[in-house]
Amino acid sequence: MSSKIIKTGLIAIILLSFIVIVLFKVSSTGQLQIFTDGAASIKLEVISATGKRYYYGDNKKIFIPKGNYAVRVYDKDNKTSLYSAVKISGFLKLSQVKGKLIREYGREVLADNPKSCINWIGGLVVSSDCGGPFAEVVLHKPAMATTPPVAEGDRSISGDVESIFSIGGESLVLIQTANLGQSLQVIGKFSTSNNEIKFSPTAQLPWIKQSTTYVVNPYRDGFVLSSVADSSIYYYPGLSALDKPQGLSIPQSTNPSLEIQSFAFSKNGEYAVLYSPPIDESVKQDSSEIVSSNNKQAPIVLKNIKKIVYCKEFLCVVTTKGLNLYKDGALTMFIPNIGDVIADDSKTYLVDNLGVLDFSLEESRGFYVYTFSGYSYRTAAVADDGLIVSIRDEHGVLAINLNKQLGDTSIDTKIFELRGKPYIDKVSVYKNIIYISPNLGQPTFIQSIGGLGFSNEVKSSVKSSIAKDAQALDLTSFKIITPLLD
């Protein structure tokens, strides 16, 4: 009798354990289904918060662990895509992604080897060394046979650029200069008329520390100057009120060991401070804190924060794992695999390992405006109806304009191919002009000129090869300049 009871008990325990395991599995699993207007070359990929990737075919329902996912559908041949951020719930609840694949933006090359900081001023790319001398700010323009592809800043202006920015459609620059050995903060108009860089001083900014370096951000109807080193924020209501700024209080971290790393400002008046631990690889790092000027919101505590920026009414927080979206202090969404965010009042762009996304925060959906295709991402800046993206390959850096009004979606890959040809030394591009410096090998003695040079046969052969490349890459609509061969 006792053995029968023991046997029955063991069976009950086994059944109960099985039921618990099944219930746990069901509670932690959801369903995902994707519907698109797919093509033969379509690729569907689901990326988890841990980086795990799932691949499957169109219109297929799959069981997947609950959590946050990035869903991307990409048709490489047609350069169209659909991207969605999805939160999968448990108990086999079904989540669906439906949408049309949208074509990438057209593109044009606007700058060769731009510097680290890029701006879009007067329809031209301006680049600088992020705090370097104004005289070394570069305006990028077409390379021609007799003119270089850049124009530098006015060397009569002595001072370092702190920020180039726009307020009310007007381009401005903040410069830290000196007068009789004393540092001065001077703001002025920045223009690129006649393919030249001009600075017209508007006013010296009093009431702030003249020797401190500041960052400028749009704020409310004016702008703010902020300094991490000085732990200060100054608000200017507009360009007509530069005499005395309003000092803004800095919300404090609850952890005294953390230091201010950066600020973020929204147009509606809210701002946030990122506090991070001092960099010390010998000790275990504390989490960072984001403290809002809205004292009703609790601090956001996260590890490995790379960037904070306001994206419309959301606070976008980029970590090494992806993008966290907060609204009114509450986490609303996590998107894995996002490495950067570029945002202004109307648009939000996300960057992952595949390319750059035009993303709607309200719909949690977007599409790729650009895929890297042999290049790696460097930086970006919003420009009119599009985006200026700085990309790098083994030959150098390009700044390209991404805009849905442009037709060509492959000029960057074509330039990548040209740069790899053994008879081409350098390629400089600006819109529809391609400037090619050929590689003619080692010079030889040319009897007709009585010295070293390159024979007409070598020049003709290289010119013919470049012409064939232009034909094969469909570059016939571009003006190709080869000064050493023409």
C-alpha positions as a printed NumPy array, in Angstrom:
array([[  0.   ,   0.   ,   0.   ],
       [  2.757,   2.425,   0.933],
       [  4.709,   1.719,  -2.287],
       [  1.571,   2.405,  -4.339],
       [  1.112,   5.731,  -2.581],
       [  4.762,   6.615,  -3.193],
       [  4.45 ,   5.691,  -6.875],
       [  1.276,   7.744,  -7.232],
       [  2.975,  10.67 ,  -5.514],
       [  5.971,  10.512,  -7.831],
       [  3.705,  10.478, -10.889],
       [  1.818,  13.464,  -9.518],
       [  5.072,  15.344,  -8.916],
       [  6.276,  14.559, -12.43 ],
       [  2.956,  15.656, -13.968],
       [  2.907,  18.807, -11.857],
       [  6.519,  19.592, -12.875],
       [  5.626,  19.045, -16.522],
       [  2.601,  21.341, -16.212],
       [  4.738,  24.02 , -14.516],
       [  7.366,  23.772, -17.276],
       [  4.686,  23.999, -19.984],
       [  3.016,  26.948, -18.292],
       [  6.359,  28.692, -17.888],
       [  7.198,  28.06 , -21.547],
       [  3.795,  29.319, -22.679],
       [  3.964,  32.362, -20.401],
       [  7.373,  33.328, -21.795],
       [  6.583,  32.747, -25.487],
       [  4.675,  34.847, -27.99 ],
       [  3.881,  34.744, -31.697],
       [  5.105,  37.066, -34.414],
       [  3.8  ,  37.324, -37.956],
       [  5.02 ,  39.649, -40.716],
       [  3.127,  40.619, -43.863],
       [  4.898,  42.59 , -46.613],
       [  4.768,  43.039, -50.371],
       [  7.889,  40.873, -50.612],
       [ 10.101,  40.183, -53.624],
       [ 12.372,  37.297, -54.615],
       [ 15.444,  38.855, -53.   ],
       [ 13.743,  39.764, -49.742],
       [ 15.497,  39.183, -46.41 ],
       [ 13.607,  39.099, -43.107],
       [ 15.463,  39.421, -39.839],
       [ 14.31 ,  39.665, -36.223],
       [ 16.894,  40.949, -33.732],
       [ 16.503,  40.406, -29.98 ],
       [ 17.735,  42.598, -27.144],
       [ 20.653,  40.199, -26.641],
       [ 21.651,  40.404, -30.298],
       [ 20.255,  37.004, -31.285],
       [ 18.952,  36.95 , -34.854],
       [ 16.064,  34.976, -36.333],
       [ 15.676,  34.58 , -40.11 ],
       [ 12.559,  33.34 , -41.848],
       [ 10.323,  33.718, -44.902],
       [  7.53 ,  36.164, -45.667],
       [  4.028,  35.646, -44.194],
       [  5.294,  33.002, -41.78 ],
       [  4.126,  32.908, -38.191],
       [  6.82 ,  32.04 , -35.658],
       [  6.969,  31.357, -31.937],
       [  9.504,  33.578, -30.24 ],
       [ 10.534,  34.362, -26.626],
       [  8.807,  37.408, -25.201],
       [ 10.842,  40.617, -25.222],
       [ 11.781,  43.599, -27.362],
       [ 12.75 ,  43.055, -30.999],
       [ 13.79 ,  44.974, -34.064],
       [ 12.159,  43.577, -37.2  ],
       [ 13.78 ,  44.486, -40.485],
       [ 12.725,  43.443, -43.963],
       [ 15.119,  44.362, -46.756],
       [ 15.016,  43.842, -50.514],
       [ 18.629,  44.308, -51.562],
       [ 17.956,  44.314, -55.304],
       [ 15.317,  47.049, -55.185],
       [ 16.77 ,  48.873, -52.147],
       [ 13.424,  48.879, -50.341],
       [ 12.761,  48.059, -46.708],
       [ 10.404,  47.97 , -43.748],
       [ 11.574,  48.313, -40.144],
       [  9.54 ,  47.97 , -36.969],
       [ 10.141,  47.872, -33.227],
       [  8.014,  45.168, -31.599],
       [  7.372,  44.07 , -28.032],
       [  6.392,  40.386, -27.856],
       [  4.14 ,  39.353, -24.96 ],
       [  3.811,  35.901, -23.423],
       [  1.04 ,  33.306, -23.365],
       [  1.299,  32.902, -27.152],
       [ -0.179,  36.34 , -27.814],
       [  0.107,  37.219, -31.521],
       [  1.921,  40.379, -32.658],
       [  1.835,  41.365, -36.317],
       [  3.953,  43.631, -38.485],
       [  2.274,  44.797, -41.676],
       [  3.609,  47.328, -44.109],
       [  4.903,  48.275, -47.5  ],
       [  8.581,  48.252, -48.362],
       [  9.778,  51.821, -49.027],
       [ 12.65 ,  52.778, -51.298],
       [ 15.868,  54.312, -49.975],
       [ 16.478,  58.047, -50.41 ],
       [ 18.346,  59.281, -53.439],
       [ 21.837,  60.576, -52.745],
       [ 24.576,  62.843, -53.954],
       [ 28.138,  63.338, -52.762],
       [ 28.783,  66.805, -51.311],
       [ 32.224,  66.563, -49.715],
       [ 35.465,  64.611, -49.809],
       [ 37.235,  64.005, -46.508],
       [ 35.144,  66.362, -44.345],
       [ 36.37 ,  67.058, -40.829],
       [ 34.831,  65.58 , -37.674],
       [ 31.942,  68.037, -37.2  ],
       [ 29.656,  68.7  , -40.178],
       [ 26.966,  71.352, -40.682],
       [ 24.571,  72.213, -43.484],
       [ 24.801,  75.964, -44.186],
       [ 23.237,  77.711, -47.172],
       [ 22.922,  74.487, -49.153],
       [ 26.603,  73.588, -48.663],
       [ 28.513,  71.278, -46.319],
       [ 30.729,  73.008, -43.772],
       [ 33.083,  70.922, -41.653],
       [ 35.376,  71.688, -38.744],
       [ 37.56 ,  70.042, -36.12 ],
       [ 34.913,  70.375, -33.381],
       [ 36.465,  73.228, -31.457],
       [ 39.322,  74.05 , -33.814],
       [ 40.269,  77.482, -35.216],
       [ 37.674,  79.344, -37.273],
       [ 40.352,  79.894, -39.935],
       [ 40.414,  76.11 , -40.48 ],
       [ 36.66 ,  75.652, -40.928],
       [ 36.14 ,  74.179, -44.401],
       [ 33.46 ,  74.901, -46.993],
       [ 33.158,  72.033, -49.47 ],
       [ 32.518,  72.778, -53.144],
       [ 33.192,  71.146, -56.548],
       [ 36.751,  70.157, -57.452],
       [ 37.739,  71.616, -60.813],
       [ 40.903,  71.43 , -62.896],
       [ 42.225,  74.709, -61.482],
       [ 40.5  ,  75.005, -58.095],
       [ 40.562,  72.82 , -54.967],
       [ 37.354,  71.258, -53.587],
       [ 37.434,  73.295, -50.369],
       [ 37.491,  76.9  , -49.194],
       [ 38.781,  77.658, -45.704],
       [ 37.509,  80.148, -43.165],
       [ 38.474,  83.8  , -42.894],
       [ 42.02 ,  83.819, -41.493],
       [ 41.518,  87.366, -40.231],
       [ 39.207,  85.933, -37.551],
       [ 41.28 ,  84.744, -34.614],
       [ 39.462,  82.298, -32.405],
       [ 38.157,  78.762, -31.908],
       [ 34.725,  77.565, -32.987],
       [ 32.59 ,  76.364, -30.082],
       [ 29.349,  75.742, -32.008],
       [ 27.835,  76.301, -35.435],
       [ 24.04 ,  76.314, -35.143],
       [ 20.767,  77.701, -36.53 ],
       [ 18.114,  79.777, -34.77 ],
       [ 14.962,  80.836, -36.592],
       [ 16.437,  79.839, -39.936],
       [ 19.553,  81.951, -39.398],
       [ 23.016,  80.349, -39.302],
       [ 25.197,  81.43 , -36.392],
       [ 28.536,  80.603, -34.846],
       [ 29.888,  81.002, -31.318],
       [ 33.61 ,  81.772, -31.239],
       [ 35.961,  82.031, -28.294],
       [ 38.47 ,  84.688, -29.273],
       [ 40.899,  86.956, -27.475],
       [ 41.465,  90.697, -27.082],
       [ 44.684,  91.878, -25.441],
       [ 45.137,  88.435, -23.952],
       [ 41.619,  88.28 , -22.491],
       [ 39.193,  85.553, -23.65 ],
       [ 35.91 ,  86.714, -25.175],
       [ 32.746,  84.862, -26.194],
       [ 31.491,  86.317, -29.484],
       [ 28.393,  85.278, -31.406],
       [ 27.863,  86.206, -35.031],
       [ 26.231,  85.388, -38.345],
       [ 27.774,  82.619, -40.409],
       [ 27.342,  82.662, -44.189],
       [ 28.664,  80.83 , -47.265],
       [ 27.798,  83.344, -49.98 ],
       [ 29.894,  83.32 , -53.182],
       [ 31.459,  80.007, -52.054],
       [ 33.25 ,  81.829, -49.231],
       [ 32.982,  81.514, -45.458],
       [ 32.056,  84.756, -43.737],
       [ 31.668,  85.666, -40.072],
       [ 29.854,  88.852, -39.093],
       [ 30.144,  89.482, -35.329],
       [ 26.813,  90.331, -33.709],
       [ 27.683,  90.737, -30.05 ],
       [ 29.988,  89.769, -27.251],
       [ 28.13 ,  87.627, -24.715],
       [ 28.609,  89.126, -21.236],
       [ 27.63 ,  87.557, -17.918],
       [ 29.195,  84.212, -18.765],
       [ 32.705,  82.928, -18.132],
       [ 34.68 ,  84.094, -21.137],
       [ 37.373,  81.413, -20.868],
       [ 34.939,  78.463, -20.648],
       [ 34.04 ,  76.351, -23.682],
       [ 30.283,  76.114, -24.314],
       [ 27.957,  73.985, -26.443],
       [ 24.946,  75.677, -28.064],
       [ 21.514,  74.029, -28.377],
       [ 18.105,  75.353, -29.517],
       [ 15.799,  75.818, -26.507],
       [ 12.27 ,  77.24 , -26.379],
       [ 12.307,  80.24 , -28.768],
       [ 16.01 ,  80.894, -28.295],
       [ 19.073,  78.902, -27.335],
       [ 21.156,  77.73 , -24.384],
       [ 24.879,  77.673, -23.729],
       [ 25.967,  74.737, -21.58 ],
       [ 29.314,  73.728, -20.14 ],
       [ 30.147,  70.365, -18.601],
       [ 33.441,  71.646, -17.199],
       [ 31.795,  74.678, -15.587],
       [ 28.523,  72.882, -14.664],
       [ 26.478,  75.764, -16.025],
       [ 23.539,  76.457, -18.361],
       [ 22.627,  79.913, -19.702],
       [ 19.407,  80.611, -21.601],
       [ 19.049,  83.381, -24.208],
       [ 15.412,  84.029, -25.263],
       [ 16.482,  85.208, -28.72 ],
       [ 19.024,  87.08 , -30.806],
       [ 17.528,  90.385, -29.701],
       [ 18.146,  89.57 , -26.026],
       [ 21.869,  88.898, -25.761],
       [ 22.674,  91.385, -23.014],
       [ 21.911,  89.207, -19.978],
       [ 21.088,  85.472, -20.019],
       [ 18.95 ,  83.533, -17.6  ],
       [ 20.851,  80.958, -15.577],
       [ 19.102,  77.587, -15.444],
       [ 19.413,  75.36 , -12.396],
       [ 21.078,  71.984, -12.84 ],
       [ 19.175,  69.016, -11.372],
       [ 21.478,  67.025,  -9.108],
       [ 22.308,  63.319,  -9.123],
       [ 21.543,  61.159,  -6.098],
       [ 25.006,  59.593,  -6.434],
       [ 27.77 ,  62.048,  -5.412],
       [ 30.458,  59.937,  -7.123],
       [ 29.004,  60.608, -10.583],
       [ 30.12 ,  63.469, -12.831],
       [ 28.249,  65.496, -15.442],
       [ 28.912,  64.028, -18.877],
       [ 26.417,  65.843, -21.137],
       [ 23.141,  67.745, -21.406],
       [ 20.04 ,  67.346, -23.578],
       [ 17.483,  70.075, -24.308],
       [ 13.959,  70.003, -25.73 ],
       [ 12.13 ,  72.821, -27.472],
       [  9.271,  72.633, -24.957],
       [ 11.535,  73.717, -22.102],
       [ 12.475,  70.426, -20.462],
       [ 16.111,  69.423, -20.199],
       [ 18.109,  66.517, -18.784],
       [ 21.585,  65.953, -17.36 ],
       [ 23.586,  62.763, -17.85 ],
       [ 25.755,  61.854, -14.861],
       [ 28.326,  59.089, -15.37 ],
       [ 31.077,  57.538, -13.239],
       [ 34.677,  58.679, -13.768],
       [ 36.5  ,  56.426, -16.223],
       [ 38.563,  54.024, -14.143],
       [ 39.057,  50.53 , -15.547],
       [ 40.531,  49.329, -12.256],
       [ 37.197,  49.519, -10.419],
       [ 33.689,  48.267, -11.133],
       [ 31.695,  51.028, -12.82 ],
       [ 28.522,  52.396, -11.234],
       [ 25.431,  52.917, -13.359],
       [ 24.875,  56.322, -14.929],
       [ 21.95 ,  58.557, -14.015],
       [ 19.808,  60.832, -16.179],
       [ 18.17 ,  63.549, -14.111],
       [ 15.352,  65.646, -15.603],
       [ 14.57 ,  69.291, -14.926],
       [ 11.039,  68.016, -14.265],
       [ 11.396,  67.164, -10.591],
       [  8.293,  64.93 , -10.768],
       [ 10.302,  62.379, -12.774],
       [ 12.539,  59.877, -11.009],
       [ 16.146,  59.585, -12.231],
       [ 16.763,  57.085, -15.029],
       [ 19.471,  54.611, -14.005],
       [ 21.298,  52.698, -16.764],
       [ 24.736,  51.325, -17.575],
       [ 26.89 ,  52.094, -20.611],
       [ 25.043,  55.199, -21.843],
       [ 26.55 ,  56.618, -25.037],
       [ 24.233,  59.544, -25.812],
       [ 21.067,  61.339, -24.725],
       [ 18.984,  63.578, -26.975],
       [ 15.367,  64.734, -27.126],
       [ 13.413,  63.286, -30.058],
       [ 10.246,  65.397, -30.185],
       [  8.433,  64.603, -26.898],
       [ 10.599,  61.534, -26.219],
       [ 13.971,  61.344, -24.491],
       [ 16.182,  59.083, -26.599],
       [ 18.895,  57.263, -24.628],
       [ 21.471,  55.294, -26.623],
       [ 23.378,  52.591, -24.764],
       [ 25.798,  49.938, -25.963],
       [ 22.79 ,  47.575, -26.263],
       [ 20.408,  49.822, -28.187],
       [ 17.916,  52.683, -27.895],
       [ 15.705,  53.34 , -24.868],
       [ 12.737,  55.684, -25.41 ],
       [ 11.271,  57.539, -22.434],
       [  8.168,  59.7  , -22.24 ],
       [  7.389,  61.644, -19.057],
       [ 10.115,  59.64 , -17.335],
       [  8.637,  56.219, -18.198],
       [ 10.25 ,  53.69 , -20.534],
       [  7.956,  53.238, -23.538],
       [ 10.138,  51.251, -25.92 ],
       [ 13.499,  49.549, -26.315],
       [ 14.979,  48.996, -29.782],
       [ 18.039,  46.716, -29.888],
       [ 21.062,  47.206, -32.14 ],
       [ 20.751,  51.018, -32.472],
       [ 24.079,  52.868, -32.257],
       [ 23.137,  56.515, -32.862],
       [ 20.172,  58.907, -33.094],
       [ 19.915,  62.121, -35.12 ],
       [ 16.838,  64.238, -34.393],
       [ 15.308,  67.671, -34.863],
       [ 11.818,  69.116, -34.298],
       [ 10.213,  67.073, -37.07 ],
       [ 12.353,  64.024, -37.924],
       [ 14.119,  61.184, -36.129],
       [ 16.813,  59.066, -37.774],
       [ 18.284,  55.905, -36.231],
       [ 21.579,  54.231, -37.132],
       [ 22.262,  50.505, -36.85 ],
       [ 24.888,  48.184, -38.353],
       [ 23.03 ,  47.965, -41.689],
       [ 22.317,  51.644, -42.349],
       [ 20.337,  54.785, -41.479],
       [ 16.6  ,  54.66 , -40.717],
       [ 13.838,  57.228, -41.087],
       [ 11.847,  56.224, -38.004],
       [  8.425,  57.283, -36.706],
       [  8.462,  57.211, -32.904],
       [  4.675,  57.393, -32.787],
       [  4.17 ,  54.378, -35.095],
       [  7.317,  52.454, -34.006],
       [  8.013,  51.938, -37.692],
       [ 10.342,  53.182, -40.401],
       [ 12.534,  52.251, -43.338],
       [ 16.156,  52.477, -44.417],
       [ 16.991,  55.738, -46.181],
       [ 20.551,  54.488, -46.669],
       [ 22.495,  51.213, -46.35 ],
       [ 26.256,  51.365, -45.922],
       [ 27.374,  49.046, -48.792],
       [ 31.108,  48.875, -48.053],
       [ 31.28 ,  52.042, -45.926],
       [ 31.144,  52.545, -42.171],
       [ 29.157,  55.235, -40.376],
       [ 30.952,  58.281, -38.957],
       [ 28.472,  61.079, -38.127],
       [ 25.404,  62.884, -39.492],
       [ 23.506,  66.194, -39.5  ],
       [ 19.906,  67.049, -40.412],
       [ 19.643,  69.116, -43.618],
       [ 16.424,  70.648, -45.005],
       [ 14.261,  67.717, -46.166],
       [ 16.985,  65.122, -45.746],
       [ 20.17 ,  64.167, -43.98 ],
       [ 23.912,  64.687, -44.464],
       [ 25.787,  61.5  , -43.545],
       [ 29.548,  61.196, -43.196],
       [ 30.812,  57.717, -44.163],
       [ 34.252,  56.149, -44.33 ],
       [ 36.02 ,  53.481, -46.349],
       [ 39.684,  52.493, -46.708],
       [ 40.254,  55.375, -49.153],
       [ 38.851,  58.191, -47.029],
       [ 35.642,  59.921, -45.973],
       [ 32.607,  61.09 , -47.955],
       [ 29.726,  63.351, -46.911],
       [ 26.58 ,  62.441, -48.83 ],
       [ 23.234,  64.187, -49.028],
       [ 20.287,  61.82 , -48.543],
       [ 17.039,  63.217, -49.905],
       [ 13.909,  61.577, -51.305],
       [ 13.81 ,  64.206, -54.072],
       [ 17.076,  62.848, -55.51 ],
       [ 16.98 ,  59.97 , -57.976],
       [ 20.315,  58.135, -57.726],
       [ 20.588,  55.526, -54.951],
       [ 23.98 ,  54.064, -55.845],
       [ 26.533,  56.834, -56.497],
       [ 28.362,  55.935, -53.265],
       [ 28.822,  52.281, -54.312],
       [ 29.954,  53.388, -57.773],
       [ 32.587,  55.675, -56.258],
       [ 33.65 ,  52.807, -53.985],
       [ 34.275,  50.69 , -57.108],
       [ 36.146,  53.481, -58.913],
       [ 38.449,  54.051, -55.946],
       [ 39.491,  50.412, -56.065],
       [ 40.815,  50.541, -59.64 ],
       [ 44.635,  50.222, -59.865],
       [ 44.914,  53.017, -62.478],
       [ 42.972,  55.519, -60.323],
       [ 44.744,  57.37 , -57.517],
       [ 42.014,  59.628, -56.093],
       [ 38.358,  60.333, -56.796],
       [ 36.716,  63.587, -55.699],
       [ 32.948,  63.981, -56.168],
       [ 30.561,  66.886, -55.843],
       [ 26.964,  66.411, -57.002],
       [ 27.259,  65.624, -60.749],
       [ 31.005,  66.333, -61.061],
       [ 33.602,  63.567, -60.667],
       [ 37.246,  64.638, -60.471],
       [ 39.68 ,  61.767, -61.058],
       [ 43.419,  61.798, -60.406],
       [ 44.856,  58.854, -62.383],
       [ 47.646,  56.542, -61.291],
       [ 50.01 ,  56.51 , -64.297],
       [ 52.735,  54.447, -62.65 ],
       [ 56.405,  55.463, -62.592],
       [ 57.445,  58.269, -64.97 ],
       [ 59.874,  57.445, -67.762],
       [ 62.194,  59.51 , -69.95 ],
       [ 60.188,  61.112, -72.777],
       [ 62.411,  62.171, -75.667],
       [ 59.978,  64.762, -77.018],
       [ 60.104,  66.763, -73.786],
       [ 63.674,  65.843, -72.84 ],
       [ 62.731,  64.717, -69.343],
       [ 60.642,  62.422, -67.196],
       [ 56.962,  62.092, -67.901],
       [ 54.245,  59.75 , -69.096],
       [ 53.858,  58.536, -72.648],
       [ 50.762,  59.252, -74.692],
       [ 50.178,  55.497, -74.907],
       [ 49.981,  55.178, -71.091],
       [ 47.693,  58.208, -70.815],
       [ 45.463,  56.943, -73.634],
       [ 45.22 ,  53.48 , -72.076],
       [ 44.247,  54.857, -68.647],
       [ 41.778,  57.324, -70.169],
       [ 40.17 ,  54.508, -72.147],
       [ 39.89 ,  52.344, -69.014],
       [ 38.255,  55.188, -67.051],
       [ 35.798,  55.777, -69.916],
       [ 34.873,  52.076, -69.93 ],
       [ 34.363,  52.181, -66.164],
       [ 32.122,  55.227, -66.465],
       [ 30.04 ,  53.423, -69.079],
       [ 29.832,  50.184, -67.078],
       [ 28.866,  52.051, -63.87 ],
       [ 26.32 ,  54.217, -65.713],
       [ 28.139,  57.483, -64.911],
       [ 27.509,  59.047, -68.308],
       [ 25.271,  61.733, -66.769],
       [ 28.209,  62.958, -64.631],
       [ 30.856,  65.395, -65.775],
       [ 34.158,  63.533, -65.394],
       [ 37.325,  65.654, -65.137],
       [ 40.712,  63.956, -65.583],
       [ 43.222,  66.884, -65.665],
       [ 46.349,  64.8  , -66.249],
       [ 44.737,  63.045, -69.195],
       [ 42.817,  65.857, -70.945]])
